[in-house]
Amino acid sequence: MSWADPLSFVPEPSPIFLVTSILLILSIPLILHLIIYSTTSDTLPTILLVGPSGAGKTSLATLLERGRPAATHTSQVPLTVEVSLPVKTPVASSRFRSPNDPTWEITKKVLIQDTPGHGKLRHYAIDSVSKPQNLHGIIFVVDAADLSDTSERSRQTADHLHDILLQLQNQVTTSKSSKPPKELPVLIAANKLDLFTALPAPLVKSKLESEVTKIRKAKSEGLLGAGMETKDMDTREEREWLGEFGEGSFEFSQLEEYNIHVQVRGGNVAGADGSDVKQWWEWIGGVL
């Protein structure tokens, strides 16, 4: 009994089958590429602009949108603009993209939502934080030239910042989800660094941490002075205490426990030598 070559029992593939298989093999990498890098939502990522009146929020929004700041007035309602990142600004979502990728230089899009900074209109900012629509980060704009120890503006700025950060913290502590909180970057944009009286970014950070420490202490003493029962006071103090409990000073690093990461970077929207917002562009690209 003779045995034939085992391969002779394998039917020859048809030309159509061969062509289909080759096309399928070649198209798989392209399909995976499109799935990974295509937009997963019709909504563009959003960056929220918050901060006190006069800090330069609306001017910053127009600068990012048009490439130059426009004359502005005190905002009464939120304003949303679509912004294109400079093609040379690195984008975090493209860190695994090959430099030879033809889409490497495609400009990224992001929505910048400017909110009013007047004390009576700050609820717009709180609402935007509590009901985020594809929110990727928050930029808190401060006037670095108006944060002196004798300035009432310094306390008002810190009070506004305290409320924003506390809202973010409470959203984490009151969440019933078993999933870890989504990281939310916060940039404190120290504006007007072109002015002689402006504090550099590290001093802006120290100044705001010091002012928030005073606010925490005042709120705690207010609860004690209200004569609340210990149990009710503990519950309310937990909701209104920003960062770590205790007598120590407040630091932005305490919020990392809640996946809230705060950076302070300097720049200026306008000035005799033009604007300088490179560090802020880089931060925006890093959170997309």
Disulfide bonds with the S-S distance in Angstrom:
none
